[in-house]
């Protein structure tokens, strides 16, 4: 019966596509992780001394 997933060529092709999608997802996640700036670096308080100029 067609459409039951009994055709090994179709299911093998779908398996290959799923594996390729997963590999692409992992590459994107790895690239995003490499480009990520840790929150500690962007939320660290940096003294702003501009407001002290007028004070002794």
C-alpha positions as CSV (number, residue, x, y, z in Angstrom):
1,X,0.0,0.0,0.0
2,X,1.4,3.4,-0.9
3,X,1.8,6.1,1.7
4,X,2.3,3.7,4.6
5,X,6.1,4.4,4.8
6,X,6.9,0.9,3.5
7,X,9.0,2.2,0.6
8,X,12.6,2.1,1.9
9,X,13.8,4.6,-0.7
10,X,11.4,7.2,0.6
11,X,12.1,6.6,4.2
12,X,15.8,6.5,3.6
13,X,15.6,9.8,1.8
14,X,13.6,11.3,4.6
15,X,16.2,10.0,7.1
16,X,19.0,11.6,5.1
17,X,17.1,14.9,5.0
18,X,16.4,14.8,8.7
19,X,20.1,14.1,9.4
20,X,21.1,17.0,7.1
21,X,18.6,19.3,8.9
22,X,20.0,18.3,12.3
23,X,23.6,18.8,11.1
24,X,22.7,22.3,9.7
25,X,21.0,23.1,13.0
26,X,24.1,22.0,15.0
27,X,26.4,24.1,12.7
28,X,24.1,27.2,13.3
29,X,24.1,26.7,17.0
30,X,27.9,26.3,17.1
31,X,28.3,29.4,15.0
32,X,25.9,31.4,17.3
33,X,27.7,30.2,20.4
34,X,31.1,31.2,18.9
35,X,29.7,34.7,18.2
36,X,27.9,35.1,21.5
37,X,29.1,37.7,24.0
38,X,28.8,36.5,27.6
39,X,26.2,38.4,29.6
40,X,28.8,39.2,32.2
41,X,30.7,41.2,29.7
42,X,27.8,43.3,28.5
43,X,26.1,43.9,31.8
44,X,29.3,44.8,33.8
45,X,29.0,48.2,35.4
46,X,31.6,50.6,34.0
47,X,32.2,53.8,36.0
48,X,31.0,56.8,34.1
49,X,33.1,59.7,35.4
50,X,31.5,62.3,33.1
51,X,29.2,63.5,35.9
52,X,32.1,64.1,38.2
53,X,33.6,66.8,36.0
54,X,31.8,69.6,37.8
55,X,32.6,68.3,41.3
56,X,35.8,68.9,43.2
